[in-house]
Amino acid sequence: MLPQDKLDLILRRHAEISARLAAGHDSALSRELSGLEDVAAAIRDYRTQVSEVEGLEAMLGDPATEAEMRDLAEDELRDARDRLSQLEH
């Protein structure tokens, strides 16, 4: 599992720089923001994937989930875990 506090820090810095740039142009901040764009997008993708895995696990943990839906959820969960593993790297 990734250190969530460090991920939060990166996202906060990204948001802070974006807000400061909206108030006025600063080339140093523009370069820093450019360097953070891909990382911030990857963090958001990772967190989306974590939520998807958690939702699928909850669906599978619900005894009321029908067999056909359970089969689909199991397949999707395998794929979601694979994507999550790739994002963690």
N, CA, C and O atoms as a GROMACS GRO file, in nm:
protein
  356
    1MET      N    1   0.085  -0.119   0.000
    1MET     CA    2   0.000   0.000   0.000
    1MET      C    3   0.089   0.125   0.000
    1MET      O    4   0.195   0.128   0.063
    2LEU      N    5   0.046   0.222  -0.069
    2LEU     CA    6   0.124   0.346  -0.080
    2LEU      C    7   0.100   0.436   0.041
    2LEU      O    8  -0.008   0.433   0.100
    3PRO      N    9   0.200   0.517   0.077
    3PRO     CA   10   0.184   0.608   0.191
    3PRO      C   11   0.087   0.722   0.155
    3PRO      O   12   0.123   0.815   0.083
    4GLN      N   13  -0.033   0.713   0.206
    4GLN     CA   14  -0.139   0.807   0.170
    4GLN      C   15  -0.106   0.951   0.208
    4GLN      O   16  -0.146   1.044   0.138
    5ASP      N   17  -0.035   0.970   0.319
    5ASP     CA   18  -0.002   1.107   0.360
    5ASP      C   19   0.090   1.174   0.258
    5ASP      O   20   0.079   1.294   0.234
    6LYS      N   21   0.180   1.098   0.200
    6LYS     CA   22   0.270   1.155   0.098
    6LYS      C   23   0.193   1.186  -0.030
    6LYS      O   24   0.218   1.287  -0.096
    7LEU      N   25   0.099   1.098  -0.064
    7LEU     CA   26   0.015   1.124  -0.182
    7LEU      C   27  -0.070   1.248  -0.160
    7LEU      O   28  -0.086   1.330  -0.251
    8ASP      N   29  -0.125   1.263  -0.040
    8ASP     CA   30  -0.204   1.382  -0.007
    8ASP      C   31  -0.120   1.508  -0.020
    8ASP      O   32  -0.166   1.610  -0.070
    9LEU      N   33   0.004   1.501   0.026
    9LEU     CA   34   0.094   1.615   0.020
    9LEU      C   35   0.120   1.657  -0.125
    9LEU      O   36   0.119   1.776  -0.157
   10ILE      N   37   0.141   1.561  -0.212
   10ILE     CA   38   0.164   1.592  -0.353
   10ILE      C   39   0.040   1.657  -0.414
   10ILE      O   40   0.051   1.756  -0.487
   11LEU      N   41  -0.078   1.603  -0.384
   11LEU     CA   42  -0.201   1.660  -0.439
   11LEU      C   43  -0.227   1.800  -0.385
   11LEU      O   44  -0.274   1.888  -0.457
   12ARG      N   45  -0.196   1.821  -0.257
   12ARG     CA   46  -0.214   1.956  -0.199
   12ARG      C   47  -0.119   2.054  -0.265
   12ARG      O   48  -0.158   2.167  -0.294
   13ARG      N   49   0.004   2.013  -0.288
   13ARG     CA   50   0.102   2.102  -0.354
   13ARG      C   51   0.056   2.134  -0.496
   13ARG      O   52   0.068   2.248  -0.540
   14HIS      N   53   0.006   2.036  -0.566
   14HIS     CA   54  -0.045   2.056  -0.702
   14HIS      C   55  -0.158   2.158  -0.700
   14HIS      O   56  -0.162   2.249  -0.783
   15ALA      N   57  -0.250   2.143  -0.606
   15ALA     CA   58  -0.364   2.235  -0.595
   15ALA      C   59  -0.316   2.376  -0.557
   15ALA      O   60  -0.367   2.475  -0.610
   16GLU      N   61  -0.220   2.383  -0.467
   16GLU     CA   62  -0.167   2.513  -0.423
   16GLU      C   63  -0.101   2.587  -0.539
   16GLU      O   64  -0.125   2.706  -0.560
   17ILE      N   65  -0.019   2.516  -0.615
   17ILE     CA   66   0.048   2.579  -0.729
   17ILE      C   67  -0.054   2.623  -0.832
   17ILE      O   68  -0.043   2.732  -0.887
   18SER      N   69  -0.152   2.538  -0.859
   18SER     CA   70  -0.256   2.574  -0.957
   18SER      C   71  -0.328   2.702  -0.915
   18SER      O   72  -0.354   2.789  -0.998
   19ALA      N   73  -0.360   2.712  -0.787
   19ALA     CA   74  -0.429   2.831  -0.737
   19ALA      C   75  -0.340   2.955  -0.748
   19ALA      O   76  -0.386   3.062  -0.786
   20ARG      N   77  -0.213   2.939  -0.714
   20ARG     CA   78  -0.122   3.053  -0.722
   20ARG      C   79  -0.102   3.098  -0.866
   20ARG      O   80  -0.092   3.218  -0.893
   21LEU      N   81  -0.096   3.003  -0.958
   21LEU     CA   82  -0.080   3.039  -1.099
   21LEU      C   83  -0.205   3.106  -1.154
   21LEU      O   84  -0.197   3.192  -1.242
   22ALA      N   85  -0.320   3.068  -1.102
   22ALA     CA   86  -0.444   3.132  -1.146
   22ALA      C   87  -0.445   3.280  -1.106
   22ALA      O   88  -0.509   3.362  -1.172
   23ALA      N   89  -0.374   3.312  -0.999
   23ALA     CA   90  -0.367   3.450  -0.952
   23ALA      C   91  -0.262   3.531  -1.028
   23ALA      O   92  -0.268   3.654  -1.029
   24GLY      N   93  -0.168   3.464  -1.091
   24GLY     CA   94  -0.064   3.534  -1.166
   24GLY      C   95   0.039   3.437  -1.218
   24GLY      O   96   0.057   3.330  -1.160
   25HIS      N   97   0.106   3.472  -1.325
   25HIS     CA   98   0.202   3.382  -1.389
   25HIS      C   99   0.338   3.387  -1.318
   25HIS      O  100   0.388   3.494  -1.284
   26ASP      N  101   0.394   3.271  -1.297
   26ASP     CA  102   0.527   3.257  -1.237
   26ASP      C  103   0.593   3.138  -1.306
   26ASP      O  104   0.547   3.025  -1.291
   27SER      N  105   0.699   3.163  -1.381
   27SER     CA  106   0.759   3.057  -1.462
   27SER      C  107   0.814   2.942  -1.377
   27SER      O  108   0.809   2.826  -1.418
   28ALA      N  109   0.866   2.973  -1.258
   28ALA     CA  110   0.917   2.866  -1.172
   28ALA      C  111   0.803   2.776  -1.127
   28ALA      O  112   0.816   2.654  -1.125
   29LEU      N  113   0.692   2.838  -1.090
   29LEU     CA  114   0.576   2.759  -1.049
   29LEU      C  115   0.518   2.681  -1.167
   29LEU      O  116   0.470   2.569  -1.150
   30SER      N  117   0.522   2.740  -1.284
   30SER     CA  118   0.472   2.670  -1.404
   30SER      C  119   0.553   2.543  -1.429
   30SER      O  120   0.498   2.439  -1.464
   31ARG      N  121   0.683   2.553  -1.413
   31ARG     CA  122   0.769   2.435  -1.432
   31ARG      C  123   0.740   2.329  -1.326
   31ARG      O  124   0.735   2.210  -1.356
   32GLU      N  125   0.722   2.374  -1.202
   32GLU     CA  126   0.694   2.278  -1.095
   32GLU      C  127   0.560   2.210  -1.120
   32GLU      O  128   0.547   2.088  -1.103
   33LEU      N  129   0.461   2.288  -1.160
   33LEU     CA  130   0.329   2.231  -1.187
   33LEU      C  131   0.338   2.130  -1.301
   33LEU      O  132   0.277   2.023  -1.295
   34SER      N  133   0.413   2.163  -1.404
   34SER     CA  134   0.430   2.073  -1.517
   34SER      C  135   0.489   1.940  -1.471
   34SER      O  136   0.450   1.834  -1.518
   35GLY      N  137   0.583   1.947  -1.380
   35GLY     CA  138   0.645   1.826  -1.327
   35GLY      C  139   0.551   1.743  -1.240
   35GLY      O  140   0.569   1.622  -1.227
   36LEU      N  141   0.452   1.807  -1.181
   36LEU     CA  142   0.358   1.738  -1.093
   36LEU      C  143   0.235   1.685  -1.166
   36LEU      O  144   0.164   1.600  -1.112
   37GLU      N  145   0.208   1.732  -1.286
   37GLU     CA  146   0.084   1.696  -1.356
   37GLU      C  147   0.067   1.546  -1.370
   37GLU      O  148  -0.038   1.492  -1.333
   38ASP      N  149   0.168   1.477  -1.422
   38ASP     CA  150   0.156   1.332  -1.442
   38ASP      C  151   0.145   1.258  -1.310
   38ASP      O  152   0.070   1.160  -1.299
   39VAL      N  153   0.219   1.303  -1.211
   39VAL     CA  154   0.215   1.238  -1.080
   39VAL      C  155   0.076   1.256  -1.016
   39VAL      O  156   0.020   1.160  -0.963
   40ALA      N  157   0.022   1.376  -1.021
   40ALA     CA  158  -0.110   1.402  -0.964
   40ALA      C  159  -0.216   1.320  -1.036
   40ALA      O  160  -0.306   1.266  -0.972
   41ALA      N  161  -0.207   1.310  -1.167
   41ALA     CA  162  -0.304   1.230  -1.243
   41ALA      C  163  -0.293   1.083  -1.204
   41ALA      O  164  -0.395   1.015  -1.192
   42ALA      N  165  -0.172   1.033  -1.185
   42ALA     CA  166  -0.152   0.894  -1.146
   42ALA      C  167  -0.209   0.867  -1.007
   42ALA      O  168  -0.267   0.762  -0.982
   43ILE      N  169  -0.192   0.963  -0.916
   43ILE     CA  170  -0.248   0.948  -0.781
   43ILE      C  171  -0.399   0.943  -0.788
   43ILE      O  172  -0.462   0.859  -0.722
   44ARG      N  173  -0.459   1.031  -0.866
   44ARG     CA  174  -0.606   1.029  -0.879
   44ARG      C  175  -0.653   0.898  -0.942
   44ARG      O  176  -0.754   0.841  -0.898
   45ASP      N  177  -0.583   0.849  -1.044
   45ASP     CA  178  -0.617   0.720  -1.105
   45ASP      C  179  -0.605   0.607  -1.004
   45ASP      O  180  -0.692   0.519  -0.997
   46TYR      N  181  -0.500   0.609  -0.926
   46TYR     CA  182  -0.479   0.507  -0.823
   46TYR      C  183  -0.594   0.506  -0.723
   46TYR      O  184  -0.648   0.401  -0.689
   47ARG      N  185  -0.631   0.624  -0.676
   47ARG     CA  186  -0.738   0.632  -0.577
   47ARG      C  187  -0.874   0.590  -0.636
   47ARG      O  188  -0.955   0.529  -0.567
   48THR      N  189  -0.897   0.621  -0.761
   48THR     CA  190  -1.018   0.575  -0.828
   48THR      C  191  -1.020   0.422  -0.834
   48THR      O  192  -1.123   0.360  -0.810
   49GLN      N  193  -0.906   0.365  -0.867
   49GLN     CA  194  -0.897   0.219  -0.877
   49GLN      C  195  -0.915   0.154  -0.740
   49GLN      O  196  -0.979   0.049  -0.731
   50VAL      N  197  -0.860   0.214  -0.634
   50VAL     CA  198  -0.879   0.161  -0.499
   50VAL      C  199  -1.028   0.159  -0.466
   50VAL      O  200  -1.078   0.061  -0.411
   51SER      N  201  -1.098   0.265  -0.499
   51SER     CA  202  -1.242   0.272  -0.472
   51SER      C  203  -1.318   0.165  -0.550
   51SER      O  204  -1.412   0.105  -0.499
   52GLU      N  205  -1.276   0.142  -0.675
   52GLU     CA  206  -1.341   0.040  -0.756
   52GLU      C  207  -1.321  -0.098  -0.694
   52GLU      O  208  -1.416  -0.176  -0.684
   53VAL      N  209  -1.200  -0.128  -0.652
   53VAL     CA  210  -1.171  -0.257  -0.588
   53VAL      C  211  -1.255  -0.272  -0.461
   53VAL      O  212  -1.313  -0.378  -0.437
   54GLU      N  213  -1.261  -0.168  -0.381
   54GLU     CA  214  -1.338  -0.175  -0.257
   54GLU      C  215  -1.487  -0.198  -0.286
   54GLU      O  216  -1.553  -0.275  -0.216
   55GLY      N  217  -1.539  -0.131  -0.388
   55GLY     CA  218  -1.679  -0.148  -0.424
   55GLY      C  219  -1.709  -0.290  -0.471
   55GLY      O  220  -1.811  -0.348  -0.435
   56LEU      N  221  -1.620  -0.344  -0.551
   56LEU     CA  222  -1.639  -0.482  -0.600
   56LEU      C  223  -1.627  -0.582  -0.485
   56LEU      O  224  -1.703  -0.679  -0.479
   57GLU      N  225  -1.534  -0.559  -0.395
   57GLU     CA  226  -1.520  -0.648  -0.280
   57GLU      C  227  -1.646  -0.643  -0.192
   57GLU      O  228  -1.690  -0.745  -0.141
   58ALA      N  229  -1.703  -0.524  -0.176
   58ALA     CA  230  -1.826  -0.511  -0.098
   58ALA      C  231  -1.941  -0.585  -0.166
   58ALA      O  232  -2.022  -0.650  -0.100
   59MET      N  233  -1.947  -0.574  -0.299
   59MET     CA  234  -2.052  -0.643  -0.373
   59MET      C  235  -2.039  -0.795  -0.354
   59MET      O  236  -2.139  -0.864  -0.334
   60LEU      N  237  -1.917  -0.844  -0.360
   60LEU     CA  238  -1.894  -0.987  -0.343
   60LEU      C  239  -1.918  -1.032  -0.200
   60LEU      O  240  -1.953  -1.148  -0.175
   61GLY      N  241  -1.900  -0.942  -0.106
   61GLY     CA  242  -1.924  -0.974   0.034
   61GLY      C  243  -2.070  -0.970   0.074
   61GLY      O  244  -2.106  -1.013   0.183
   62ASP      N  245  -2.154  -0.919  -0.014
   62ASP     CA  246  -2.297  -0.909   0.013
   62ASP      C  247  -2.365  -1.039  -0.027
   62ASP      O  248  -2.365  -1.076  -0.145
   63PRO      N  249  -2.423  -1.110   0.068
   63PRO     CA  250  -2.488  -1.237   0.036
   63PRO      C  251  -2.608  -1.221  -0.058
   63PRO      O  252  -2.654  -1.319  -0.117
   64ALA      N  253  -2.659  -1.103  -0.071
   64ALA     CA  254  -2.775  -1.079  -0.158
   64ALA      C  255  -2.736  -1.065  -0.306
   64ALA      O  256  -2.823  -1.058  -0.392
   65THR      N  257  -2.606  -1.059  -0.335
   65THR     CA  258  -2.561  -1.045  -0.474
   65THR      C  259  -2.592  -1.174  -0.550
   65THR      O  260  -2.553  -1.283  -0.508
   66GLU      N  261  -2.662  -1.159  -0.661
   66GLU     CA  262  -2.702  -1.274  -0.742
   66GLU      C  263  -2.580  -1.341  -0.805
   66GLU      O  264  -2.476  -1.277  -0.824
   67ALA      N  265  -2.592  -1.468  -0.837
   67ALA     CA  266  -2.481  -1.548  -0.890
   67ALA      C  267  -2.423  -1.489  -1.018
   67ALA      O  268  -2.302  -1.481  -1.033
   68GLU      N  269  -2.508  -1.448  -1.110
   68GLU     CA  270  -2.460  -1.392  -1.236
   68GLU      C  271  -2.381  -1.263  -1.212
   68GLU      O  272  -2.275  -1.242  -1.271
   69MET      N  273  -2.432  -1.178  -1.124
   69MET     CA  274  -2.364  -1.053  -1.091
   69MET      C  275  -2.234  -1.082  -1.017
   69MET      O  276  -2.135  -1.012  -1.035
   70ARG      N  277  -2.235  -1.184  -0.933
   70ARG     CA  278  -2.116  -1.224  -0.859
   70ARG      C  279  -2.005  -1.268  -0.957
   70ARG      O  280  -1.889  -1.230  -0.941
   71ASP      N  281  -2.042  -1.347  -1.057
   71ASP     CA  282  -1.943  -1.390  -1.157
   71ASP      C  283  -1.882  -1.271  -1.230
   71ASP      O  284  -1.760  -1.264  -1.248
   72LEU      N  285  -1.966  -1.177  -1.270
   72LEU     CA  286  -1.916  -1.057  -1.338
   72LEU      C  287  -1.825  -0.976  -1.245
   72LEU      O  288  -1.720  -0.927  -1.288
   73ALA      N  289  -1.866  -0.963  -1.118
   73ALA     CA  290  -1.787  -0.886  -1.022
   73ALA      C  291  -1.651  -0.952  -0.996
   73ALA      O  292  -1.550  -0.883  -0.981
   74GLU      N  293  -1.649  -1.085  -0.990
   74GLU     CA  294  -1.522  -1.156  -0.969
   74GLU      C  295  -1.426  -1.131  -1.085
   74GLU      O  296  -1.307  -1.107  -1.064
   75ASP      N  297  -1.478  -1.137  -1.208
   75ASP     CA  298  -1.394  -1.110  -1.325
   75ASP      C  299  -1.342  -0.966  -1.322
   75ASP      O  300  -1.224  -0.941  -1.346
   76GLU      N  301  -1.431  -0.874  -1.293
   76GLU     CA  302  -1.392  -0.733  -1.290
   76GLU      C  303  -1.294  -0.706  -1.176
   76GLU      O  304  -1.203  -0.625  -1.190
   77LEU      N  305  -1.312  -0.774  -1.064
   77LEU     CA  306  -1.222  -0.755  -0.950
   77LEU      C  307  -1.080  -0.801  -0.985
   77LEU      O  308  -0.983  -0.734  -0.949
   78ARG      N  309  -1.067  -0.912  -1.055
   78ARG     CA  310  -0.934  -0.957  -1.098
   78ARG      C  311  -0.868  -0.849  -1.185
   78ARG      O  312  -0.752  -0.815  -1.165
   79ASP      N  313  -0.944  -0.798  -1.281
   79ASP     CA  314  -0.890  -0.693  -1.369
   79ASP      C  315  -0.857  -0.567  -1.290
   79ASP      O  316  -0.753  -0.505  -1.313
   80ALA      N  317  -0.944  -0.529  -1.198
   80ALA     CA  318  -0.923  -0.408  -1.119
   80ALA      C  319  -0.799  -0.421  -1.031
   80ALA      O  320  -0.723  -0.326  -1.015
   81ARG      N  321  -0.779  -0.538  -0.974
   81ARG     CA  322  -0.659  -0.560  -0.892
   81ARG      C  323  -0.532  -0.554  -0.976
   81ARG      O  324  -0.430  -0.503  -0.931
   82ASP      N  325  -0.539  -0.607  -1.098
   82ASP     CA  326  -0.424  -0.599  -1.188
   82ASP      C  327  -0.391  -0.453  -1.220
   82ASP      O  328  -0.275  -0.413  -1.216
   83ARG      N  329  -0.495  -0.375  -1.252
   83ARG     CA  330  -0.473  -0.232  -1.283
   83ARG      C  331  -0.418  -0.160  -1.161
   83ARG      O  332  -0.328  -0.076  -1.173
   84LEU      N  333  -0.470  -0.193  -1.043
   84LEU     CA  334  -0.422  -0.130  -0.920
   84LEU      C  335  -0.275  -0.164  -0.898
   84LEU      O  336  -0.196  -0.076  -0.860
   85SER      N  337  -0.237  -0.286  -0.920
   85SER     CA  338  -0.098  -0.325  -0.904
   85SER      C  339  -0.008  -0.247  -1.000
   85SER      O  340   0.101  -0.202  -0.961
   86GLN      N  341  -0.052  -0.230  -1.123
   86GLN     CA  342   0.026  -0.152  -1.219
   86GLN      C  343   0.039  -0.007  -1.174
   86GLN      O  344   0.146   0.053  -1.187
   87LEU      N  345  -0.068   0.050  -1.122
   87LEU     CA  346  -0.064   0.189  -1.077
   87LEU      C  347   0.025   0.206  -0.955
   87LEU      O  348   0.088   0.310  -0.938
   88GLU      N  349   0.030   0.104  -0.871
   88GLU     CA  350   0.116   0.113  -0.752
   88GLU      C  351   0.263   0.122  -0.791
   88GLU      O  352   0.343   0.183  -0.720
   89HIS      N  353   0.298   0.062  -0.902
   89HIS     CA  354   0.438   0.065  -0.947
   89HIS      C  355   0.467   0.196  -1.013
   89HIS      O  356   0.579   0.220  -1.058
   0.00000   0.00000   0.00000
